[in-house]
Amino acid sequence: MPVDFRHLPLRSYMFVFKGVTAMLPFRWPEVIAGEGSLSQLAERIVADGHHRVLLVTDQSILQLGLAQSLIEGCAAAGISLQVFAEVTPDPSVALIDAGTAVAKAHQAEAVIGFGGGSVLDAAKLIGAGVLNAKPLLKMVGMFKVRKGMLPLYAVPTTSGTGSEATIAAVVSDHQAQRKLAVLDLKLMPKVAVLDPQLTLNLPAPITAATGMDALTHAIEAYLSRNALERTDELALKAARLINGALVKAYTCEEHMVARSQMAQAAMLAGQAFTQAGVGYVHAIAHNLGAYYKVPHGLANAMVMPYILRFNKPACTSRMAELAKVMGLNSTATPQSDDALADALIERVEQLNRKFDIPLTVSQLKAEDIPAIVRAARAEARYTYAVPRYMSQQQGEALLNEMLAVD
Ligand SMILES: [Fe+2]
């Protein structure tokens, strides 16, 4: 593809950004993994010297009894546990502030985040809110969590966001219809518990949507121009695992091997994108979430084929590498990179069909498209090292294709 000189200043900036990212001292969480591994958490918290702990979760997890054994384990280990179970999808600033107040009143020394991506993000921001006197909105952006976060024990109950291994947390400004990201190395959890038993109760569509979120992380991190050798390794491994395990986890609820692999893959993909970044799939999906509350994983799954087709001329060989690692190449005859890149797009579409994920976005309104594209382009500029930049016109044409036809 010919070089577009209009993007030279932006590309130069991202080149410097990549150099800075490569030098950042990422400290990964210690992983406690395997069936039933949740039972080790209370002892681990005590061994770390924490006796007053805030458990951040949501009502459905409490009602399902998923956290019951942990609550009992904490009591048996002598931990004074305060439960904050008010987290809702796409948590707001007010919700985080309420959780922070509960943590302060309890004099919490550590936080457990027990739930999906929204819960883990809320737990990070509550832990940061305890140590940082400034308002949450002043922490939005990069490296503004000056005083750190309470030690966080992350227990994901979905295999998708990878929040257990990222330095990011998202908070929603519902009034302004926007999502705001807080990015800081200090938001990395101390420990991640990957217990596949916790994902057993997930409804199949949630298994599918969260798994497609993880796949999007792996693919966008690999196609990012900020990708490094180490993020390539993580992203490729995640893509391979997801391609092999997601359908099994979706169709056979009790497939513990597939669920373990998905938990591992979601974390690997999180590690990859927290360094390499994501791309336009996420930029558009975030705005579909902000405008219409389209769940994050579902939005990514719907948008991904369109953006992969748009990206293809700029990163055909990288897409071909992904296809090969995912086993999409025909063993009989060697295939061109072009054909392999198409096979990757076809595989994403095939997974969407399997999971009954629609081809178009029924909530999308034609009159909102220009503003959504403007917001998505603004989010990606100077943040995501996308393989190919889109103009406003190209973005609007893409979103027009996603409109449902009556
Ligand atoms: Fe995501």
Residues whose N, C-alpha, C, O or C-beta is under 5 A from the ligand:
A	BS01	LIG	D213
